[in-house]
Amino acid sequence: MSQQPFVGRPTPITNATHSQKPSGMPIHKYGFYEQVEIPDRTWPNARVTRAPRWLSTDLRDGNQSLIDPMTPARKREMFDLLVRMGYKEIEVGFPSSGETDFAFVRSIIEEGAIPDDVTISVLTQAREDLIERTVESLVGAKRATVHLYNATAPTFRRVVFRGSKEQIKQIAVDGTRLVMEYAEKLLGPETTFGYQYSPEIFTDTELDFALEVCEAVCDVWQPGEGREIILNLPATVERSTPSTHADRFEWMARNLTRREHICISVHPHNDRGTAVAAAELALMAGADRIEGCLFGQGERTGNVDLITLGMNLFSQGVDPQIDFSQIDEIRRTSEYCNQMEVHPRHPYAGDLVYTAFSGSHQDAIKKGFDAMEADAAAAGKTVDDIEWAVPYLPIDPKDVGRSYEAVIRVNSQSGKGGIAYVLKNDHKLDLPRRMQIEFSRIIQAKTDAEGGEVTPKAIWSVFRDEYLPNPENPWGRIQLRSGQTTTDKDGTDTLTVEAVVDGVDAVLDGTGNGPISAFFDALAGIGIDARLLDYTEHTMSEGASAVAASYIECAIDGRVLWGIGIDANTTRASLKAVISAVNRAGR
């Protein structure tokens, strides 16, 4: 006999409850991507332990995708930024596309703007007039690469060029030969000249045909000792998973002849939103170089993001060999040059990426910072000399030029940890846990009433108003003027306090087994019933001018309240803390 459910028992969730329904979208229009058969693939067990070669194509691929292409001044600003950051290969334009790009390439050569260890690259299609104009733009350059491409994918062969595989391969071969001929004719011995070829939309091209075209190009260029060729294998449109992308790179790396003289370059776009993963897995599969743009600028959903890729390496202890230490300057310059904003959630660089609003996150971050300080002190080192280990922060924001000021921001989702962090980070006040809880309720009431974010400045204003009377806001029954204690032979302390009580000058006397106990005794003389529950203190600074913060939890007329006192004298700080609690009880 089956048991009857209890009255009011909720219905259990089952798989059937969550069954998805057909979307009704036209899925028949799209097919699966081609998989690669590599039963013994090795890339899943590989690790990236050193930086790849980087090429920035911000000035070419990035620029051509802008609503408002860069002016010459903005182009130069971007070029100078890339050089400062440490990029050694920079694609600077498409000089045969128009006078603007041609003039820019000429300007950086003629003005000596290109450091001796930086190689500029220029793009061209495989037409003779365009190749001639492209090579002409490089006259006088110290280090330069011509990047030639033609589309090899089936859709382009059938729809755009209406050509056979052999005809498409011949375009690549003839273009390579023409680049060599014009380089020989136009460039002098002062130029170290290189060549790059791209079978465009490599990820849509049959692998055996992509290999055939690349081998034919290599037959013309003849890579060998001291004569590299760059084969760029672009995901011009991202169509497959990053794992399949990696398989294609491992297959090419295994099957290319003259591999030791070939630089395999990866050029992902972000149509599926997985360009970063595709680039990282391609490196694991044998790629040598990555082409991309700062912050993922580029056609449609963008090129792969060089900032994220480089910082991902950094976060794993691998030197990216690019300087990201001033990430906000990089972002501001990029936004100026591209006239496009970087998203506030952009990895590593967005305004909010090191910020926690959630109370549990804030509490964990605060505890992480505290643990780092304790671990460093125990090891006799600084925090910068030990391994980073703070919850929710994959890197130390300080390493990219961010202050800790915005790490924790307070709104209605925040808790005691975030508020305590702000007070400790900005004002050196390390609140006891129960005081954190007390004050967080005060802030929570403010956020519930007003909504939005509470700034650190507002938090401090509320804290001062609640716990620290000041000349502009002299609230409370008692204001301390001076206090003096003496200790007799049996250890009893006698305290005399000069104060203002209810607006009248008064002298309060009391005795006890310490200044705080004696002060409670003195307060009893004016009808205040106060009892010590907890006491803690710490210094807020070092040296002769050190200031102490004292925190006191008191039971006052049946209420439990915290008070705080700040003073260079620890006894005076503790008396101020008692007065803070007593005054709060009377508000």
C-alpha positions in Angstrom: 0.0 0.0 0.0 1.6 3.3 -1.1 2.1 6.1 1.5 -0.1 9.1 1.1 1.7 12.4 1.0 1.5 14.6 4.1 -0.9 17.5 3.7 1.1 20.5 2.6 4.1 18.5 1.4 5.5 20.2 -1.7 5.5 18.3 -5.0 9.0 16.9 -5.7 10.8 18.3 -8.8 11.4 15.6 -11.4 13.2 15.5 -14.8 9.8 15.8 -16.5 9.3 19.2 -14.7 12.3 20.6 -16.5 11.8 19.1 -19.9 12.6 21.6 -22.6 10.2 22.3 -25.4 11.2 22.8 -29.1 12.1 26.4 -29.8 10.5 26.6 -33.2 13.6 28.3 -34.7 14.7 27.2 -38.2 17.5 24.8 -37.1 17.2 22.9 -40.4 19.2 25.8 -42.0 22.4 25.0 -40.2 24.8 22.0 -40.2 27.4 20.6 -37.9 31.0 21.7 -38.1 33.5 19.3 -39.5 35.4 17.3 -36.9 39.0 16.2 -37.2 40.0 12.6 -36.6 43.1 12.6 -34.4 42.7 9.7 -32.0 46.1 10.4 -30.5 45.8 14.1 -30.2 48.3 15.5 -27.7 47.1 19.1 -27.0 44.7 18.2 -24.1 47.7 17.3 -22.0 49.8 20.3 -23.0 50.3 23.4 -20.9 51.2 26.9 -22.0 54.4 27.8 -20.0 55.7 30.7 -22.1 54.3 33.6 -24.0 53.6 33.2 -27.7 54.7 35.7 -30.2 52.0 38.5 -30.4 50.8 40.5 -33.3 48.5 43.4 -32.8 46.2 44.1 -35.7 44.4 47.0 -34.0 45.6 49.4 -36.7 44.3 47.1 -39.6 41.7 44.6 -38.6 40.5 46.6 -35.7 40.5 49.9 -37.5 38.7 48.7 -40.6 35.8 47.5 -38.4 35.2 50.9 -36.7 32.1 53.0 -37.3 34.4 56.0 -37.3 37.9 54.8 -38.5 40.9 56.3 -36.8 42.2 59.6 -37.8 46.0 59.8 -38.4 46.4 61.3 -34.9 44.4 58.5 -33.3 46.3 55.9 -35.3 49.6 57.3 -34.1 48.3 57.3 -30.5 47.4 53.6 -30.8 50.7 52.7 -32.5 52.7 54.4 -29.7 50.6 52.7 -27.1 51.3 49.3 -28.6 55.0 50.0 -28.7 55.0 51.1 -25.1 53.2 47.9 -24.1 55.9 45.9 -25.7 54.3 44.5 -28.9 57.1 43.6 -31.3 54.9 42.7 -34.3 52.2 45.3 -35.3 50.0 45.1 -38.4 49.9 48.8 -39.3 47.5 49.0 -42.2 46.2 48.0 -45.6 48.2 50.5 -47.7 46.7 49.6 -51.0 43.2 50.2 -49.7 43.6 54.0 -49.9 45.7 57.0 -49.4 45.0 57.3 -45.6 46.5 53.9 -44.8 49.4 54.3 -47.2 50.2 57.8 -45.8 50.2 56.4 -42.2 52.6 53.7 -43.0 54.9 56.2 -44.7 54.7 58.6 -41.8 55.8 56.1 -39.1 58.7 55.0 -41.3 59.9 58.5 -42.3 59.4 60.0 -38.8 61.5 57.2 -37.2 58.6 56.1 -35.0 59.3 52.4 -35.3 61.8 51.0 -32.8 64.6 48.8 -34.3 63.2 45.7 -32.6 59.6 46.2 -33.9 58.4 44.6 -37.1 55.6 46.3 -38.9 53.2 44.2 -41.1 51.0 45.3 -44.0 48.1 43.4 -45.6 47.4 42.9 -49.3 45.2 40.9 -51.5 46.7 38.8 -54.2 46.5 41.3 -57.1 49.6 42.6 -58.7 48.7 46.3 -58.6 47.8 46.0 -54.9 51.0 44.1 -54.1 53.2 46.7 -55.8 51.5 49.5 -53.8 51.8 47.6 -50.6 55.5 46.9 -51.0 56.1 50.5 -52.0 54.7 51.6 -48.7 57.5 49.8 -46.9 60.5 51.5 -48.6 63.0 52.5 -45.9 61.5 50.4 -43.1 64.0 48.4 -41.0 61.8 45.4 -40.3 58.7 44.7 -42.3 56.4 41.8 -43.3 54.0 41.6 -46.2 50.9 39.7 -45.3 49.1 38.2 -48.4 45.8 36.4 -48.2 43.2 34.8 -50.4 40.0 33.0 -49.6 40.3 29.2 -49.9 37.0 28.0 -48.3 34.4 26.1 -50.4 31.7 28.8 -50.2 34.1 31.5 -51.5 35.4 29.1 -54.2 31.8 28.4 -55.3 30.1 31.8 -54.7 32.6 34.5 -54.9 35.4 33.4 -57.2 33.6 30.5 -59.1 37.0 28.8 -59.4 38.4 25.4 -58.9 40.8 24.4 -56.1 43.6 24.5 -58.6 42.7 28.1 -59.6 42.5 29.2 -56.0 45.8 27.6 -55.2 47.4 29.4 -58.2 46.2 32.8 -56.8 48.2 32.1 -53.7 51.3 30.9 -55.5 51.3 33.8 -58.0 50.7 36.3 -55.2 53.6 35.0 -53.2 55.9 35.2 -56.3 54.8 38.8 -56.9 55.5 39.8 -53.3 59.0 38.4 -53.7 59.6 40.2 -57.0 58.4 43.6 -55.8 60.4 43.3 -52.6 63.5 42.6 -54.6 62.8 45.5 -56.9 61.7 48.2 -54.4 63.3 47.4 -51.0 66.9 48.1 -50.2 69.4 46.2 -48.0 68.4 48.3 -44.9 65.1 46.3 -44.8 64.8 43.0 -43.1 61.9 41.6 -45.1 59.4 38.8 -44.1 56.4 37.1 -45.6 53.1 35.9 -44.2 50.4 34.0 -46.0 46.8 33.3 -44.9 44.4 30.8 -46.4 41.4 32.9 -45.4 38.6 31.2 -43.4 41.0 28.4 -42.7 38.4 27.0 -40.3 36.0 26.5 -43.2 38.6 25.1 -45.6 39.1 21.4 -46.1 42.2 20.5 -44.1 43.9 18.7 -46.9 43.3 21.6 -49.3 44.6 24.2 -46.7 47.7 22.1 -46.4 48.1 21.8 -50.1 47.9 25.6 -50.6 50.3 26.3 -47.7 52.8 23.8 -49.1 52.6 25.4 -52.6 53.2 28.8 -51.1 56.2 27.5 -49.1 57.6 25.9 -52.3 57.8 29.5 -53.8 59.1 31.2 -50.6 61.5 28.4 -49.8 61.6 28.7 -46.0 64.8 27.5 -44.5 67.5 28.4 -42.0 67.3 32.1 -41.4 64.3 32.4 -43.8 61.0 32.0 -41.9 57.6 32.0 -43.3 54.5 32.9 -41.3 51.4 30.8 -42.0 48.4 32.4 -40.5 45.4 30.1 -40.1 42.5 32.4 -39.5 39.1 31.7 -38.0 37.8 34.5 -40.0 34.4 33.5 -38.9 34.3 31.3 -35.8 32.2 28.2 -36.4 33.5 25.3 -34.3 34.2 24.6 -30.7 37.6 25.6 -29.4 38.5 21.9 -29.1 37.9 21.3 -32.9 39.9 24.5 -33.6 42.8 23.0 -31.6 42.5 19.7 -33.5 42.9 21.6 -36.8 46.0 23.2 -35.6 47.5 20.0 -34.3 46.7 18.3 -37.7 48.4 21.1 -39.6 51.4 21.2 -37.3 51.9 17.5 -37.8 51.6 17.5 -41.6 53.4 20.6 -42.7 56.9 19.9 -44.1 59.7 22.4 -43.1 57.8 22.9 -39.8 60.9 24.1 -38.0 61.1 27.1 -40.4 57.4 27.9 -40.2 55.7 30.2 -37.7 52.1 29.0 -37.3 49.9 31.9 -36.4 46.4 31.8 -35.0 43.9 34.6 -35.8 40.5 33.9 -34.1 37.4 35.9 -34.3 34.7 35.8 -31.6 31.5 34.9 -33.5 30.7 32.0 -31.0 32.1 33.9 -28.1 35.0 31.5 -27.6 37.9 33.2 -29.3 40.1 33.3 -26.2 39.6 29.6 -25.6 40.2 28.8 -29.2 43.5 30.8 -29.2 44.7 29.2 -26.0 43.9 25.7 -27.2 45.6 26.4 -30.5 48.8 27.3 -28.6 48.5 24.0 -26.8 48.2 22.3 -30.2 51.3 23.8 -31.6 50.7 27.4 -32.7 53.5 29.9 -32.3 51.9 33.3 -32.6 48.6 35.0 -31.9 47.0 37.8 -33.8 44.4 39.9 -32.1 43.3 43.3 -30.9 43.2 45.1 -27.6 39.9 44.5 -25.8 38.7 42.3 -28.7 38.0 45.1 -31.1 37.4 43.9 -34.7 34.8 42.8 -37.2 31.3 41.7 -36.0 31.9 40.3 -32.5 35.6 41.2 -32.7 39.1 39.7 -33.0 40.5 37.7 -30.1 41.2 39.9 -27.1 45.0 40.4 -26.6 44.4 41.9 -23.1 42.5 38.8 -21.8 45.0 36.4 -23.4 48.0 38.2 -21.9 46.5 38.6 -18.5 45.4 35.0 -18.5 49.0 34.0 -18.8 50.0 36.5 -16.1 47.4 35.1 -13.7 49.0 31.7 -14.1 52.5 32.9 -13.3 53.6 33.1 -17.0 55.2 36.3 -18.1 53.1 37.6 -21.1 56.1 39.8 -22.1 53.6 42.7 -22.5 53.2 45.4 -19.9 49.6 45.6 -18.6 50.6 47.3 -15.4 48.6 50.5 -16.2 45.4 48.8 -17.5 43.3 52.0 -17.1 45.6 54.1 -19.2 45.6 51.3 -21.9 41.8 51.3 -21.7 41.4 55.1 -21.9 43.8 55.3 -24.9 42.0 52.5 -26.7 38.6 54.1 -26.1 39.9 57.4 -27.5 41.5 55.8 -30.5 38.5 53.5 -31.3 35.8 55.9 -30.1 34.2 52.9 -28.5 33.8 52.1 -24.8 35.2 49.1 -23.0 32.4 47.2 -21.2 32.5 47.6 -17.4 32.5 43.8 -17.0 35.4 43.3 -19.5 37.9 40.8 -18.1 40.8 42.4 -16.2 40.1 46.0 -17.5 36.4 46.8 -17.0 35.4 49.3 -14.3 33.6 46.7 -12.2 35.7 43.5 -12.6 37.5 43.7 -9.3 34.4 44.9 -7.5 32.2 42.9 -5.2 28.7 44.0 -4.2 27.6 40.7 -2.7 27.9 40.5 1.1 29.3 37.0 1.1 31.8 37.9 -1.6 32.9 41.0 0.3 33.3 39.0 3.5 35.5 36.4 1.8 37.6 39.1 0.2 38.1 40.9 3.4 39.2 37.7 5.1 41.5 36.9 2.2 43.3 40.2 2.6 43.6 39.7 6.3 45.0 36.2 5.8 47.5 37.5 3.2 48.8 40.0 5.7 49.0 37.4 8.4 50.8 34.9 6.2 53.3 37.5 5.0 54.0 38.6 8.5 54.5 35.0 9.6 57.0 34.4 6.7 58.8 37.6 7.4 57.9 38.9 3.9 55.7 41.5 2.3 52.3 40.6 0.8 53.8 41.2 -2.7 56.4 38.4 -2.0 54.0 35.6 -1.3 51.6 33.7 -3.6 48.3 35.6 -4.2 45.4 33.9 -2.6 42.3 36.2 -2.1 38.8 34.7 -2.8 37.1 36.1 -5.9 40.1 38.1 -7.0 42.1 36.1 -9.6 44.9 38.6 -9.5 46.0 41.5 -7.3 44.3 44.6 -8.7 47.3 46.6 -7.7 49.4 44.7 -10.3 47.4 46.4 -13.1 47.4 49.8 -11.5 44.1 49.6 -9.7 43.7 50.8 -6.2 41.8 48.7 -3.6 39.3 51.6 -3.2 36.8 50.1 -5.7 37.3 46.4 -4.8 34.3 46.4 -2.5 31.3 48.7 -3.1 28.2 48.7 -1.0 24.6 48.5 -2.0 21.5 46.6 -0.8 23.2 43.3 -1.5 26.2 44.0 0.6 26.9 42.7 4.1 29.1 43.4 7.1 32.3 42.2 5.3 32.2 44.8 2.6 31.4 47.7 4.9 34.2 46.6 7.3 36.6 46.3 4.3 35.9 49.9 3.3 36.5 51.2 6.8 39.7 49.2 7.2 41.1 50.0 3.7 40.2 53.7 3.7 40.4 54.6 7.4 42.5 51.9 9.1 39.6 50.9 11.3 39.5 47.1 11.9 36.0 46.7 13.5 35.3 43.7 15.7 32.9 41.2 14.1 29.9 42.1 16.3 30.5 45.8 15.7 30.6 45.0 11.9 27.1 43.4 12.3 25.8 46.4 14.2 27.0 49.0 11.7 26.0 46.9 8.7 22.4 47.1 9.9 22.7 50.9 9.9 24.0 50.9 6.4 21.4 48.3 5.2 18.7 50.6 6.5 20.1 53.4 4.4 20.3 51.3 1.2 16.8 49.9 1.8 15.4 53.4 2.2 17.4 55.2 -0.6 18.4 52.4 -3.0 21.5 52.4 -5.2 25.1 52.3 -4.1 26.5 53.7 -0.9 29.9 55.3 -1.7 32.9 54.9 0.7 32.6 58.6 1.4 28.9 58.1 2.4 29.8 55.1 4.6 32.4 57.2 6.4 29.9 60.0 6.9 27.3 57.7 8.4 30.0 56.0 10.6 31.2 59.3 12.0 27.7 60.5 12.6 26.8 57.3 14.4 30.0 56.7 16.4 32.3 59.8 16.3 31.0 63.2 17.3 33.0 66.0 15.9 32.9 69.9 16.2 30.5 70.1 13.2 28.3 67.5 14.8 28.7 67.6 18.6 26.0 65.1 19.5 25.5 63.2 22.8 25.1 63.9 26.5 28.8 63.8 27.3 31.9 65.4 25.8 35.3 64.5 27.2 37.8 67.2 28.0 40.5 65.4 30.1 41.0 62.4 32.2 43.6 61.4 34.8 44.1 58.1 36.6 46.2 57.0 39.6 46.8 53.5 40.8 47.3 52.7 44.5 49.3 50.0 46.1 46.6 47.3 45.9 46.1 48.0 42.1 42.9 50.0 42.4 42.6 52.8 39.8 41.1 56.1 40.6 39.9 58.1 37.7 39.0 61.8 37.5 37.4 63.0 34.3 36.6 66.6 33.3 33.7 66.6 30.9 30.7 68.4 29.7 27.5 66.6 30.8 24.2 67.7 29.4 25.8 71.1 28.5 27.2 71.7 31.9 30.9 71.4 33.0 31.3 68.5 35.4 34.0 66.4 37.1 33.4 62.7 37.3 35.2 60.5 39.8 35.3 56.7 40.0 37.4 53.7 41.0 37.9 50.3 39.6 40.4 47.7 38.5 41.4 49.7 35.5 40.6 53.0 33.8 37.5 51.6 32.0 36.1 50.0 35.1 36.7 53.3 37.0 34.9 55.2 34.3 31.9 53.0 34.5 31.9 53.6 38.3 32.1 57.4 37.6 29.1 57.2 35.1 27.0 55.4 37.8 27.4 58.6 39.8 25.3 60.5 37.2 22.7 57.7 36.8 24.2 55.8 33.8 24.1 52.0 34.2 26.9 50.7 32.0 28.6 47.4 31.9 31.6 46.2 29.8 31.0 43.3 27.5 34.0 43.4 25.1 37.0 45.6 24.5 39.6 45.6 21.8 42.1 48.1 20.4 44.7 48.5 17.7 47.1 51.1 16.4 46.1 52.8 13.2 49.7 53.9 12.3 53.3 53.3 13.2 55.9 55.5 14.8 56.0 58.1 17.5 52.8 59.7 16.2 50.8 56.5 16.2 47.1 56.8 16.8 45.0 54.1 18.6 41.5 53.0 17.9 39.5 51.5 20.9 36.3 49.5 20.5 34.0 48.9 23.5 30.8 46.8 23.6 28.6 47.9 26.5 25.3 47.0 28.1 23.8 50.4 28.8 20.4 50.5 30.5 19.5 47.1 29.1 20.8 47.9 25.5 23.9 46.4 23.9 25.8 49.0 21.9 29.3 49.5 20.5 31.4 52.7 20.9 34.7 53.7 19.3 37.4 56.1 20.4 40.4 57.4 18.4 43.3 59.1 20.1 47.1 59.1 20.4 46.7 58.2 24.0 45.3 54.6 24.5 43.6 55.4 27.8 41.9 58.5 26.3 40.9 56.4 23.3 39.2 53.9 25.5 37.3 56.6 27.5 36.1 58.1 24.2 34.9 54.7 23.2 32.8 54.4 26.3 31.4 57.9 25.8 30.6 56.9 22.2 28.5 54.0 23.3 26.8 56.0 26.2 26.0 58.9 23.9 24.5 56.5 21.3 22.3 55.0 24.0 20.9 58.5 24.6 20.2 59.5 21.0 
